């Protein structure tokens, strides 16, 4: 698991860093990585483009003529939602000074596409507020204003533009704008955008708006490529990337609810009061008919990366001062991404319903031995690293072939009440707010607040309080235990979003910056799952508790072991932890996971012994990649490690600012320190940055560190020093050519590395060999050749500095995994 993320774009300069180090060199707040700079750049870019377009883009368009073009106008999406949405728009805007033309574009010739289009249009339903007489009139007008056009070549788009211009001229109309809706596969976006740009742009005083449907790429790289291509033809303010979840009435009112009830929510919307957040989308359907798309994307790309992530941002972002400001909404959304912690394979559990693979074989013409690893179920744990939400687990889950169709977001609050009796009283029940998107037992969209929290205000005049309750329970509470509000007149998501496109409102759409931020967050997890086998599940109620998962530290795992092992685990299960001798001293060897667990246990035993005898434990750690797994084991699983009485030192450090990813202290902080409760004054980073300079001998950094060791460590003898060993035989930052004779009695020295960064600071062999215990950790097949060579050498060898590690009165123990030991 990677490091927990810190807040976006902290301003850390040379002066600040110098102050930190000369004071005590102990700041544990360094958690800025190279990818954090990406967030800063995204925020800067967001500010730039958002300032570049005027407030006019958020006001209703000036009355005039609007041409609407649905590219893919006879496809499934257009048939189910788009034409109905545009008809609804027309029925509400007609008579307000606007005139319209509607074009359904497709690849088929006009004579084939026209009857298909009008079959769709004949089935349109009028809004409920229209009388039957008015409905018939409006529908007749809409059909007269609609036509099908073949849109395949550049010439076709030129004809469309000519037709629009000719109509405007003949009828003496002023053009307000042109709206293109791309209801086509994403691979066609760039080509169509190029044609629109070259042939169909309106005059400068009219607007152009192009709506794009997901998917917007399948990972960060593809999304970035698509964004670059589109940016060649369309301006940012002209693109409206649609996520229909943002048009769902409950989702669209999350910010309004938070703002309207801010005086009641602000004191409790934080880590001190929220126990957990759940964002859930369950489906009962399978993937039949969508396999060609679904098998390339899977549940995480199809649902979590977009729909549920949007809900997450609305729940956790700062509430804008002005909800009508698209600029502020999008900027606040972007900022929350910078606080989300990195995801990796242990942040997720995945499943696949059992008949899915057969469906893949059938629809994609695969052989019977073909196995798809595409997950149809996923449960993810997310943490946000900021003062407001630090430590709150955010569960996000979705899947096909589950027991019910339902979608909701739940904020469960901590209870400060202990009920001695009368456990059914309202104050003894869960405190929660539920944003219920629909379906399930409730069947309608609603916002529910448990009565033991507060009575909320209605989000707006279009909502009503529900006072008559069905005899059902929602997430553990009967409806009578909730204050419930719901829309007076339910509205379809696509109509809401189409209306916002018409009015130029960008806040309910995905900006380029937010899109790339989302993909940057999810892509590492997706990469880690490429070869992961999802757990099979039967589907429906037969799933039982097979997909239930639980939080373990900051990771998730299925509650129950799988009934079937999909892959054989090989011979690893036959090996236990093995103890023996290596180079005449003690050795522990095991598979990597067991080895790390054993080393962590040994460290804890050493710590407890030292604290029992002396009241404190002095531990020095090296950098490198080998100890990362150990740090995570200590942080996430050694819950009883006595950190409060532990002093942590560095065995070596690279001469780089501690904010950089190459810093050993930065790595130890990100992987270990920020996860454990160790006193600030017990952390002792090496002072490599003094007087705004790195490892300058005249600044005396090595002497300062040595003096601190002498002052705090009894007899300058660490209780435990954990070292690694490089493939060239170096340890800490003591290399083959390191000249240490002049500083034979020194505890700390400056050294030169053959690889960049060349300058280093390191404990000397004098300091290392004074330690009570020294552990050397070597893992991976790349270390096998070195381990073999060292086994043949007796005593010291100038070629291999690690051979000079010979504790005078202490113990040396080697920790070698089987890959390093056996190859």
Order of alpha helices (4+ residues) and beta strands (2+ residues): alpha-alpha-beta-alpha-beta-alpha-alpha-beta-alpha-beta-alpha-beta-alpha-beta-alpha-alpha-alpha-beta-alpha-alpha-alpha-beta-alpha-beta-beta-beta-beta-beta-beta-beta-beta-beta-alpha-alpha-beta-beta-beta-beta-beta-alpha-beta-alpha-beta-beta-alpha-beta-beta-beta-alpha-beta-beta-beta-alpha-beta-alpha-beta-alpha
